[in-house]
Structures are given as C-alpha cells and as structure tokens.
Amino acid sequence: MSDRIAVGAIAGAFGVKGEVRLKSFCADPPAIADYAPLTDEAGTRTFAVTLGRAVKAGFAARIEGVDTKEQADALRGVTLFAPRDRLPALPDDEFYHADLIGLEVVDTGGQHLGHVRAVLNHGAADLLEISGPGQSQPVLLPFTRAAVPTIDLTLGRIVADPPEGLFD
C-alpha cells in the first residue's frame, strides 16, 4: 500500500488573478482542503490549498505562492497527494484506488487472470483495467460485488467472477 494517496488535480488557471481550477477525487469533494498541505507525485513540491467557490468540475482555489494566471497555468496537470495517515479510515467494503493497483486477479477457480493496472471511472461505475498473459489489450472488469466478490489486501489479490467471455 502506498503511503500517499492522490486526492485531486490542478486543471489549470481559473481567471486572471492566480486562482486554479481544482478537481477533487475525494468522496466528499471539499474535504480535499482538510488534507493540506498537499504534495506533487514526486513529493518534492508542497501546496497549501485554500478552497474558494464551487465551479464546474471542481473548485476555484488559491495556492500559496501562486499569484498570476501564468503561474496557475504552469501547474495544470499536477496531481495532488495527501499522506495516507491524514485520510479517514474506510469501511471494510471500501478501498482506495491506490490499494487496488498492482493486485493479482484470479478467477473463482484460482486461475491467474492478470494484475490491476488502473481503476477507471467514466461516469457510470468503476472499472478495473486488468493486464494479463496472452492479452493483446487490457480487459475492463466492472468493479461490482457480483464481478469482484473478494478483495484480500493482505494476500495482495482479487478474486473475480467475470462475465462469461470477458477473458477469452
């Protein structure tokens, strides 16, 4: 498990006075401010974030030291991370996406299907992107209780019951 979790991303400048458009990945979007200061992926830059008003697809936010549109635009695409110990504990049936990436995926009979490369969400529900032996393209497995009945972080594996033909 990672010691840092992605909690948001900077989508670029918002206006001309140094505000940024901030996308929150948190279940409670305004909670991203509770985890500040945030860091970049490498952990080399720190960002003190103050949320402003809600805007389309996120928040207008201020980042300490960012005073111009050009400085805000230069941060476009930066993913923001918080230390895991600042985040809330999750119920038994919920997981941080970072904890799922890299897990082995086996079917209900124990046959190796691959490893989780990413957790995607295109609006309707989460999908596990799984790469495995003999696959020319990754397989997208619905992340539902029916298709993924067991997740064992201790053993580092997921037991999947995929729809018929998905891994053929």
Backbone as JSON Lines, residues from 0, in Angstrom:
{"i":0,"aa":"M","n":[0.84,-1.18,0.0],"ca":[0.0,0.0,0.0],"c":[0.88,1.24,0.0]}
{"i":1,"aa":"S","n":[0.44,2.22,-0.74],"ca":[1.16,3.47,-0.85],"c":[1.0,4.31,0.41]}
{"i":2,"aa":"D","n":[2.04,5.08,0.75],"ca":[1.94,5.95,1.92],"c":[1.32,7.29,1.57]}
{"i":3,"aa":"R","n":[1.07,7.52,0.27],"ca":[0.4,8.74,-0.17],"c":[-0.71,8.36,-1.14]}
{"i":4,"aa":"I","n":[-1.8,9.12,-1.09],"ca":[-2.97,8.85,-1.93],"c":[-3.29,10.09,-2.76]}
{"i":5,"aa":"A","n":[-3.58,9.91,-4.05],"ca":[-3.99,11.02,-4.91],"c":[-5.37,11.49,-4.47]}
{"i":6,"aa":"V","n":[-5.47,12.79,-4.16],"ca":[-6.74,13.35,-3.68],"c":[-7.3,14.4,-4.62]}
{"i":7,"aa":"G","n":[-6.54,14.8,-5.62],"ca":[-7.04,15.82,-6.55],"c":[-6.03,16.14,-7.62]}
{"i":8,"aa":"A","n":[-6.4,17.09,-8.47],"ca":[-5.52,17.53,-9.55],"c":[-5.82,18.99,-9.88]}
{"i":9,"aa":"I","n":[-4.8,19.67,-10.34],"ca":[-4.96,21.05,-10.77],"c":[-5.26,21.03,-12.26]}
{"i":10,"aa":"A","n":[-6.39,21.63,-12.63],"ca":[-6.83,21.61,-14.03],"c":[-6.41,22.86,-14.78]}
{"i":11,"aa":"G","n":[-5.71,23.78,-14.15],"ca":[-5.24,24.99,-14.81],"c":[-5.71,26.23,-14.09]}
{"i":12,"aa":"A","n":[-5.52,27.36,-14.74],"ca":[-5.89,28.65,-14.15],"c":[-7.4,28.81,-14.15]}
{"i":13,"aa":"F","n":[-7.88,29.58,-13.16],"ca":[-9.28,29.98,-13.12],"c":[-9.27,31.5,-12.96]}
{"i":14,"aa":"G","n":[-9.55,32.18,-14.04],"ca":[-9.49,33.64,-14.02],"c":[-8.07,34.13,-14.24]}
{"i":15,"aa":"V","n":[-7.85,35.41,-13.91],"ca":[-6.56,36.03,-14.21],"c":[-5.79,36.46,-12.96]}
{"i":16,"aa":"K","n":[-6.28,36.12,-11.78],"ca":[-5.65,36.58,-10.54],"c":[-4.93,35.48,-9.77]}
{"i":17,"aa":"G","n":[-4.57,34.39,-10.43],"ca":[-3.78,33.36,-9.79],"c":[-4.55,32.21,-9.18]}
{"i":18,"aa":"E","n":[-5.88,32.22,-9.3],"ca":[-6.64,31.07,-8.8],"c":[-6.46,29.89,-9.75]}
{"i":19,"aa":"V","n":[-6.63,28.69,-9.22],"ca":[-6.58,27.48,-10.04],"c":[-7.93,26.79,-10.0]}
{"i":20,"aa":"R","n":[-8.2,26.0,-11.02],"ca":[-9.37,25.11,-11.01],"c":[-8.86,23.8,-10.43]}
{"i":21,"aa":"L","n":[-9.47,23.39,-9.32],"ca":[-9.02,22.21,-8.6],"c":[-10.08,21.12,-8.67]}
{"i":22,"aa":"K","n":[-9.69,19.95,-9.18],"ca":[-10.58,18.78,-9.2],"c":[-10.29,17.96,-7.95]}
{"i":23,"aa":"S","n":[-11.34,17.61,-7.22],"ca":[-11.18,16.79,-6.03],"c":[-11.57,15.35,-6.35]}
{"i":24,"aa":"F","n":[-10.75,14.4,-5.92],"ca":[-11.06,12.98,-6.09],"c":[-11.69,12.4,-4.83]}
{"i":25,"aa":"C","n":[-11.95,13.24,-3.84],"ca":[-12.47,12.77,-2.55],"c":[-13.96,12.47,-2.63]}
{"i":26,"aa":"A","n":[-14.42,11.5,-1.86],"ca":[-15.85,11.18,-1.79],"c":[-16.65,12.4,-1.35]}
{"i":27,"aa":"D","n":[-16.09,13.18,-0.43],"ca":[-16.65,14.46,-0.02],"c":[-15.71,15.52,-0.61]}
{"i":28,"aa":"P","n":[-16.02,16.05,-1.81],"ca":[-15.07,16.9,-2.53],"c":[-14.43,18.03,-1.72]}
{"i":29,"aa":"P","n":[-15.17,18.77,-0.89],"ca":[-14.49,19.84,-0.14],"c":[-13.47,19.34,0.89]}
{"i":30,"aa":"A","n":[-13.51,18.06,1.23],"ca":[-12.58,17.51,2.22],"c":[-11.13,17.6,1.77]}
{"i":31,"aa":"I","n":[-10.89,17.81,0.48],"ca":[-9.51,17.9,-0.01],"c":[-8.74,18.97,0.75]}
{"i":32,"aa":"A","n":[-9.39,20.05,1.15],"ca":[-8.72,21.12,1.88],"c":[-8.29,20.67,3.27]}
{"i":33,"aa":"D","n":[-8.97,19.69,3.83],"ca":[-8.63,19.19,5.17],"c":[-7.31,18.43,5.19]}
{"i":34,"aa":"Y","n":[-6.85,17.98,4.04],"ca":[-5.64,17.16,3.96],"c":[-4.4,17.97,3.61]}
{"i":35,"aa":"A","n":[-4.54,19.29,3.44],"ca":[-3.42,20.16,3.09],"c":[-2.45,20.27,4.26]}
{"i":36,"aa":"P","n":[-1.16,20.48,4.01],"ca":[-0.6,20.75,2.69],"c":[-0.48,19.47,1.87]}
{"i":37,"aa":"L","n":[-0.67,19.63,0.57],"ca":[-0.61,18.52,-0.37],"c":[0.73,18.56,-1.1]}
{"i":38,"aa":"T","n":[1.1,17.44,-1.72],"ca":[2.35,17.39,-2.47],"c":[2.1,16.94,-3.9]}
{"i":39,"aa":"D","n":[3.11,17.11,-4.75],"ca":[3.04,16.56,-6.09],"c":[3.39,15.08,-6.03]}
{"i":40,"aa":"E","n":[3.35,14.41,-7.17],"ca":[3.58,12.96,-7.2],"c":[4.95,12.58,-6.67]}
{"i":41,"aa":"A","n":[5.96,13.38,-6.98],"ca":[7.32,13.08,-6.53],"c":[7.52,13.41,-5.05]}
{"i":42,"aa":"G","n":[6.61,14.21,-4.5],"ca":[6.74,14.61,-3.11],"c":[7.72,15.75,-2.91]}
{"i":43,"aa":"T","n":[8.14,16.38,-4.01],"ca":[9.15,17.44,-3.93],"c":[8.55,18.84,-3.76]}
{"i":44,"aa":"R","n":[7.32,19.03,-4.22],"ca":[6.68,20.34,-4.08],"c":[5.5,20.22,-3.14]}
{"i":45,"aa":"T","n":[5.31,21.23,-2.32],"ca":[4.22,21.27,-1.36],"c":[3.26,22.39,-1.73]}
{"i":46,"aa":"F","n":[1.96,22.13,-1.56],"ca":[0.93,23.09,-1.93],"c":[-0.01,23.33,-0.76]}
{"i":47,"aa":"A","n":[-0.04,24.57,-0.27],"ca":[-1.02,24.98,0.74],"c":[-2.24,25.46,-0.03]}
{"i":48,"aa":"V","n":[-3.35,24.76,0.1],"ca":[-4.55,25.0,-0.7],"c":[-5.65,25.61,0.15]}
{"i":49,"aa":"T","n":[-6.3,26.65,-0.4],"ca":[-7.48,27.24,0.22],"c":[-8.59,27.21,-0.82]}
{"i":50,"aa":"L","n":[-9.67,26.48,-0.51],"ca":[-10.78,26.38,-1.46],"c":[-11.57,27.67,-1.5]}
{"i":51,"aa":"G","n":[-12.02,28.0,-2.71],"ca":[-12.94,29.11,-2.91],"c":[-14.31,28.55,-3.22]}
{"i":52,"aa":"R","n":[-14.94,29.13,-4.18],"ca":[-16.3,28.7,-4.55],"c":[-16.26,27.46,-5.45]}
{"i":53,"aa":"A","n":[-17.37,26.74,-5.44],"ca":[-17.51,25.6,-6.34],"c":[-17.69,26.12,-7.76]}
{"i":54,"aa":"V","n":[-17.03,25.48,-8.71],"ca":[-17.16,25.81,-10.12],"c":[-17.38,24.5,-10.87]}
{"i":55,"aa":"K","n":[-17.69,24.59,-12.15],"ca":[-17.93,23.38,-12.93],"c":[-16.71,22.44,-12.81]}
{"i":56,"aa":"A","n":[-16.98,21.21,-12.43],"ca":[-15.97,20.15,-12.31],"c":[-14.91,20.44,-11.25]}
{"i":57,"aa":"G","n":[-15.28,21.13,-10.18],"ca":[-14.31,21.33,-9.1],"c":[-14.52,22.6,-8.3]}
{"i":58,"aa":"F","n":[-13.39,23.19,-7.95],"ca":[-13.39,24.39,-7.11],"c":[-12.43,25.41,-7.69]}
{"i":59,"aa":"A","n":[-12.75,26.68,-7.49],"ca":[-11.75,27.73,-7.67],"c":[-10.97,27.71,-6.36]}
{"i":60,"aa":"A","n":[-9.66,27.69,-6.45],"ca":[-8.85,27.58,-5.23],"c":[-7.62,28.48,-5.33]}
{"i":61,"aa":"R","n":[-7.11,28.81,-4.18],"ca":[-5.88,29.57,-4.07],"c":[-4.78,28.63,-3.58]}
{"i":62,"aa":"I","n":[-3.62,28.76,-4.18],"ca":[-2.44,28.02,-3.74],"c":[-1.41,29.04,-3.3]}
{"i":63,"aa":"E","n":[-0.93,28.87,-2.1],"ca":[0.04,29.81,-1.56],"c":[1.23,29.96,-2.51]}
{"i":64,"aa":"G","n":[1.58,31.21,-2.83],"ca":[2.7,31.48,-3.71],"c":[2.33,31.58,-5.17]}
{"i":65,"aa":"V","n":[1.09,31.3,-5.52],"ca":[0.63,31.41,-6.9],"c":[-0.23,32.67,-7.0]}
{"i":66,"aa":"D","n":[0.3,33.67,-7.72],"ca":[-0.36,34.98,-7.76],"c":[-0.77,35.42,-9.15]}
{"i":67,"aa":"T","n":[-0.34,34.7,-10.2],"ca":[-0.66,35.12,-11.56],"c":[-1.29,33.97,-12.34]}
{"i":68,"aa":"K","n":[-1.97,34.35,-13.41],"ca":[-2.57,33.35,-14.31],"c":[-1.48,32.43,-14.87]}
{"i":69,"aa":"E","n":[-0.34,32.99,-15.2],"ca":[0.75,32.2,-15.78],"c":[1.27,31.17,-14.79]}
{"i":70,"aa":"Q","n":[1.41,31.56,-13.53],"ca":[1.85,30.6,-12.51],"c":[0.81,29.5,-12.32]}
{"i":71,"aa":"A","n":[-0.47,29.88,-12.35],"ca":[-1.55,28.89,-12.2],"c":[-1.57,27.95,-13.4]}
{"i":72,"aa":"D","n":[-1.41,28.48,-14.61],"ca":[-1.39,27.64,-15.81],"c":[-0.22,26.67,-15.79]}
{"i":73,"aa":"A","n":[0.9,27.07,-15.22],"ca":[2.09,26.21,-15.18],"c":[1.85,24.97,-14.31]}
{"i":74,"aa":"L","n":[0.84,25.03,-13.43],"ca":[0.54,23.88,-12.57],"c":[-0.49,22.92,-13.17]}
{"i":75,"aa":"R","n":[-1.02,23.25,-14.35],"ca":[-2.01,22.38,-15.0],"c":[-1.48,20.95,-15.1]}
{"i":76,"aa":"G","n":[-2.31,20.01,-14.67],"ca":[-1.96,18.59,-14.76],"c":[-1.25,18.03,-13.54]}
{"i":77,"aa":"V","n":[-0.92,18.86,-12.55],"ca":[-0.26,18.37,-11.35],"c":[-1.27,17.6,-10.5]}
{"i":78,"aa":"T","n":[-0.97,16.35,-10.22],"ca":[-1.81,15.54,-9.33],"c":[-1.37,15.82,-7.9]}
{"i":79,"aa":"L","n":[-2.34,15.99,-7.02],"ca":[-2.07,16.33,-5.63],"c":[-2.26,15.11,-4.73]}
{"i":80,"aa":"F","n":[-1.3,14.92,-3.83],"ca":[-1.29,13.75,-2.94],"c":[-1.33,14.19,-1.48]}
{"i":81,"aa":"A","n":[-1.97,13.35,-0.67],"ca":[-2.0,13.55,0.78],"c":[-1.44,12.3,1.45]}
{"i":82,"aa":"P","n":[-0.79,12.47,2.59],"ca":[-0.32,11.29,3.33],"c":[-1.51,10.42,3.76]}
{"i":83,"aa":"R","n":[-1.35,9.13,3.61],"ca":[-2.42,8.18,3.96],"c":[-2.91,8.37,5.39]}
{"i":84,"aa":"D","n":[-2.0,8.69,6.31],"ca":[-2.42,8.8,7.71],"c":[-3.31,10.01,7.99]}
{"i":85,"aa":"R","n":[-3.42,10.94,7.05],"ca":[-4.34,12.07,7.22],"c":[-5.74,11.75,6.69]}
{"i":86,"aa":"L","n":[-5.87,10.68,5.94],"ca":[-7.15,10.34,5.33],"c":[-7.98,9.49,6.29]}
{"i":87,"aa":"P","n":[-9.3,9.53,6.11],"ca":[-10.15,8.74,7.01],"c":[-10.0,7.24,6.76]}
{"i":88,"aa":"A","n":[-10.21,6.47,7.8],"ca":[-10.24,5.01,7.66],"c":[-11.49,4.65,6.87]}
{"i":89,"aa":"L","n":[-11.41,3.62,6.07],"ca":[-12.53,3.22,5.24],"c":[-13.25,2.02,5.84]}
{"i":90,"aa":"P","n":[-14.55,1.9,5.56],"ca":[-15.26,0.68,5.97],"c":[-14.66,-0.54,5.27]}
{"i":91,"aa":"D","n":[-14.99,-1.72,5.75],"ca":[-14.42,-2.95,5.21],"c":[-14.67,-3.16,3.72]}
{"i":92,"aa":"D","n":[-15.77,-2.64,3.18],"ca":[-16.1,-2.89,1.77],"c":[-15.72,-1.73,0.86]}
{"i":93,"aa":"E","n":[-14.87,-0.8,1.33],"ca":[-14.4,0.31,0.51],"c":[-12.89,0.3,0.47]}
{"i":94,"aa":"F","n":[-12.33,0.8,-0.65],"ca":[-10.89,0.75,-0.86],"c":[-10.42,2.01,-1.55]}
{"i":95,"aa":"Y","n":[-9.21,2.44,-1.24],"ca":[-8.58,3.49,-2.01],"c":[-8.09,2.86,-3.31]}
{"i":96,"aa":"H","n":[-8.28,3.56,-4.43],"ca":[-7.86,3.02,-5.73],"c":[-6.39,2.62,-5.71]}
{"i":97,"aa":"A","n":[-5.57,3.42,-5.05],"ca":[-4.13,3.13,-5.0],"c":[-3.84,1.76,-4.39]}
{"i":98,"aa":"D","n":[-4.72,1.29,-3.51],"ca":[-4.52,-0.02,-2.89],"c":[-4.83,-1.18,-3.83]}
{"i":99,"aa":"L","n":[-5.62,-0.92,-4.85],"ca":[-6.02,-1.98,-5.78],"c":[-5.02,-2.16,-6.92]}
{"i":100,"aa":"I","n":[-4.34,-1.09,-7.28],"ca":[-3.4,-1.14,-8.41],"c":[-2.25,-2.07,-8.07]}
{"i":101,"aa":"G","n":[-1.99,-3.01,-8.97],"ca":[-0.91,-3.97,-8.79],"c":[-1.35,-5.3,-8.2]}
{"i":102,"aa":"L","n":[-2.59,-5.37,-7.69],"ca":[-3.05,-6.63,-7.11],"c":[-3.2,-7.7,-8.18]}
{"i":103,"aa":"E","n":[-2.9,-8.94,-7.81],"ca":[-3.13,-10.08,-8.7],"c":[-4.63,-10.33,-8.78]}
{"i":104,"aa":"V","n":[-5.1,-10.72,-9.97],"ca":[-6.52,-11.05,-10.16],"c":[-6.58,-12.52,-10.56]}
{"i":105,"aa":"V","n":[-7.38,-13.28,-9.79],"ca":[-7.61,-14.69,-10.11],"c":[-9.11,-14.91,-10.23]}
{"i":106,"aa":"D","n":[-9.49,-15.95,-10.99],"ca":[-10.92,-16.26,-11.06],"c":[-11.31,-17.11,-9.86]}
{"i":107,"aa":"T","n":[-12.59,-17.44,-9.77],"ca":[-13.08,-18.19,-8.6],"c":[-12.47,-19.59,-8.5]}
{"i":108,"aa":"G","n":[-11.89,-20.09,-9.58],"ca":[-11.2,-21.38,-9.56],"c":[-9.72,-21.25,-9.26]}
{"i":109,"aa":"G","n":[-9.24,-20.03,-9.05],"ca":[-7.83,-19.81,-8.72],"c":[-6.93,-19.57,-9.91]}
{"i":110,"aa":"Q","n":[-7.5,-19.55,-11.14],"ca":[-6.68,-19.34,-12.34],"c":[-6.27,-17.87,-12.44]}
{"i":111,"aa":"H","n":[-4.98,-17.63,-12.68],"ca":[-4.44,-16.28,-12.8],"c":[-5.01,-15.58,-14.04]}
{"i":112,"aa":"L","n":[-5.59,-14.4,-13.83],"ca":[-6.15,-13.62,-14.94],"c":[-5.27,-12.42,-15.3]}
{"i":113,"aa":"G","n":[-4.5,-11.93,-14.33],"ca":[-3.65,-10.77,-14.59],"c":[-3.46,-9.94,-13.33]}
{"i":114,"aa":"H","n":[-3.11,-8.66,-13.55],"ca":[-2.9,-7.72,-12.46],"c":[-3.65,-6.43,-12.77]}
{"i":115,"aa":"V","n":[-4.11,-5.76,-11.74],"ca":[-4.82,-4.49,-11.91],"c":[-3.81,-3.41,-12.29]}
{"i":116,"aa":"R","n":[-4.04,-2.8,-13.45],"ca":[-3.17,-1.71,-13.92],"c":[-3.71,-0.35,-13.52]}
{"i":117,"aa":"A","n":[-5.05,-0.22,-13.47],"ca":[-5.66,1.07,-13.16],"c":[-7.1,0.84,-12.71]}
{"i":118,"aa":"V","n":[-7.63,1.83,-12.04],"ca":[-9.05,1.86,-11.7],"c":[-9.61,3.06,-12.43]}
{"i":119,"aa":"L","n":[-10.57,2.8,-13.31],"ca":[-11.13,3.85,-14.17],"c":[-12.58,4.12,-13.8]}
{"i":120,"aa":"N","n":[-13.02,5.33,-14.06],"ca":[-14.43,5.66,-13.89],"c":[-14.8,6.62,-15.0]}
{"i":121,"aa":"H","n":[-15.68,6.19,-15.87],"ca":[-16.12,7.01,-16.99],"c":[-17.54,7.5,-16.77]}
{"i":122,"aa":"G","n":[-17.95,7.6,-15.51],"ca":[-19.24,8.18,-15.2],"c":[-20.23,7.23,-14.56]}
{"i":123,"aa":"A","n":[-20.33,6.02,-15.03],"ca":[-21.36,5.11,-14.51],"c":[-20.89,4.33,-13.29]}
{"i":124,"aa":"A","n":[-19.72,3.73,-13.39],"ca":[-19.21,2.9,-12.29],"c":[-17.73,2.7,-12.48]}
{"i":125,"aa":"D","n":[-17.06,2.23,-11.44],"ca":[-15.63,1.95,-11.53],"c":[-15.39,0.69,-12.36]}
{"i":126,"aa":"L","n":[-14.27,0.7,-13.07],"ca":[-13.82,-0.45,-13.85],"c":[-12.38,-0.75,-13.47]}
{"i":127,"aa":"L","n":[-12.05,-2.02,-13.35],"ca":[-10.67,-2.43,-13.12],"c":[-10.04,-2.74,-14.47]}
{"i":128,"aa":"E","n":[-8.93,-2.09,-14.78],"ca":[-8.19,-2.38,-16.0],"c":[-7.18,-3.46,-15.65]}
{"i":129,"aa":"I","n":[-7.33,-4.62,-16.29],"ca":[-6.52,-5.79,-15.95],"c":[-5.68,-6.2,-17.15]}
{"i":130,"aa":"S","n":[-4.39,-6.33,-16.94],"ca":[-3.47,-6.83,-17.96],"c":[-2.99,-8.2,-17.52]}
{"i":131,"aa":"G","n":[-2.95,-9.11,-18.47],"ca":[-2.54,-10.45,-18.12],"c":[-1.9,-11.18,-19.26]}
{"i":132,"aa":"P","n":[-1.48,-12.41,-19.01],"ca":[-0.81,-13.21,-20.03],"c":[-1.75,-13.51,-21.19]}
{"i":133,"aa":"G","n":[-1.21,-13.39,-22.4],"ca":[-1.97,-13.72,-23.6],"c":[-3.0,-12.67,-24.0]}
{"i":134,"aa":"Q","n":[-3.01,-11.53,-23.34],"ca":[-3.96,-10.47,-23.7],"c":[-3.24,-9.41,-24.52]}
{"i":135,"aa":"S","n":[-3.78,-9.11,-25.7],"ca":[-3.18,-8.05,-26.51],"c":[-3.63,-6.68,-26.02]}
{"i":136,"aa":"Q","n":[-4.8,-6.62,-25.41],"ca":[-5.36,-5.38,-24.86],"c":[-5.77,-5.64,-23.41]}
{"i":137,"aa":"P","n":[-5.72,-4.61,-22.56],"ca":[-6.21,-4.8,-21.2],"c":[-7.71,-5.09,-21.19]}
{"i":138,"aa":"V","n":[-8.16,-5.81,-20.19],"ca":[-9.58,-6.14,-20.02],"c":[-10.16,-5.19,-18.98]}
{"i":139,"aa":"L","n":[-11.36,-4.67,-19.23],"ca":[-12.05,-3.81,-18.27],"c":[-13.1,-4.63,-17.56]}
{"i":140,"aa":"L","n":[-12.87,-4.86,-16.27],"ca":[-13.77,-5.65,-15.44],"c":[-14.62,-4.71,-14.59]}
{"i":141,"aa":"P","n":[-15.95,-4.84,-14.64],"ca":[-16.79,-3.99,-13.78],"c":[-16.42,-4.22,-12.31]}
{"i":142,"aa":"F","n":[-16.25,-3.13,-11.58],"ca":[-15.9,-3.23,-10.16],"c":[-17.19,-3.23,-9.35]}
{"i":143,"aa":"T","n":[-17.88,-4.4,-9.43],"ca":[-19.13,-4.6,-8.71],"c":[-18.95,-5.8,-7.78]}
{"i":144,"aa":"R","n":[-19.83,-5.93,-6.81],"ca":[-19.75,-7.07,-5.9],"c":[-19.95,-8.38,-6.66]}
{"i":145,"aa":"A","n":[-20.77,-8.39,-7.71],"ca":[-21.01,-9.62,-8.48],"c":[-19.75,-10.03,-9.25]}
{"i":146,"aa":"A","n":[-19.06,-9.08,-9.86],"ca":[-17.88,-9.4,-10.66],"c":[-16.61,-9.51,-9.83]}
{"i":147,"aa":"V","n":[-16.59,-8.84,-8.68],"ca":[-15.42,-8.85,-7.8],"c":[-15.9,-9.17,-6.38]}
{"i":148,"aa":"P","n":[-16.15,-10.45,-6.1],"ca":[-16.7,-10.8,-4.79],"c":[-15.71,-10.71,-3.63]}
{"i":149,"aa":"T","n":[-14.39,-10.83,-3.92],"ca":[-13.42,-10.85,-2.83],"c":[-12.2,-10.0,-3.15]}
{"i":150,"aa":"I","n":[-11.84,-9.14,-2.2],"ca":[-10.6,-8.37,-2.28],"c":[-9.85,-8.64,-1.0]}
{"i":151,"aa":"D","n":[-8.65,-9.18,-1.14],"ca":[-7.83,-9.51,0.03],"c":[-6.52,-8.73,-0.07]}
{"i":152,"aa":"L","n":[-6.48,-7.57,0.59],"ca":[-5.28,-6.73,0.54],"c":[-4.11,-7.41,1.23]}
{"i":153,"aa":"T","n":[-4.37,-8.22,2.24],"ca":[-3.31,-8.91,2.96],"c":[-2.57,-9.88,2.04]}
{"i":154,"aa":"L","n":[-3.33,-10.63,1.24],"ca":[-2.72,-11.58,0.3],"c":[-2.34,-10.9,-1.02]}
{"i":155,"aa":"G","n":[-2.81,-9.68,-1.22],"ca":[-2.49,-8.95,-2.45],"c":[-3.18,-9.51,-3.66]}
{"i":156,"aa":"R","n":[-4.46,-9.91,-3.49],"ca":[-5.16,-10.47,-4.65],"c":[-6.65,-10.16,-4.61]}
{"i":157,"aa":"I","n":[-7.2,-10.25,-5.79],"ca":[-8.63,-10.07,-6.02],"c":[-9.16,-11.36,-6.62]}
{"i":158,"aa":"V","n":[-10.27,-11.85,-6.09],"ca":[-10.95,-12.99,-6.7],"c":[-12.08,-12.41,-7.52]}
{"i":159,"aa":"A","n":[-12.08,-12.72,-8.81],"ca":[-13.07,-12.17,-9.74],"c":[-13.97,-13.27,-10.28]}
{"i":160,"aa":"D","n":[-15.2,-12.92,-10.54],"ca":[-16.16,-13.79,-11.2],"c":[-16.64,-13.02,-12.43]}
{"i":161,"aa":"P","n":[-15.77,-12.95,-13.46],"ca":[-16.07,-12.09,-14.61],"c":[-17.21,-12.6,-15.45]}
{"i":162,"aa":"P","n":[-17.89,-11.71,-16.15],"ca":[-18.92,-12.14,-17.1],"c":[-18.32,-13.11,-18.11]}
{"i":163,"aa":"E","n":[-19.11,-14.07,-18.54],"ca":[-18.62,-15.09,-19.48],"c":[-18.08,-14.45,-20.75]}
{"i":164,"aa":"G","n":[-16.91,-14.94,-21.18],"ca":[-16.3,-14.46,-22.41],"c":[-15.42,-13.24,-22.26]}
{"i":165,"aa":"L","n":[-15.38,-12.64,-21.11],"ca":[-14.6,-11.41,-20.94],"c":[-13.1,-11.65,-21.07]}
{"i":166,"aa":"F","n":[-12.62,-12.77,-20.58],"ca":[-11.18,-13.06,-20.62],"c":[-10.81,-14.08,-21.69]}
{"i":167,"aa":"D","n":[-11.7,-14.32,-22.64],"ca":[-11.4,-15.28,-23.72],"c":[-10.54,-14.67,-24.78]}
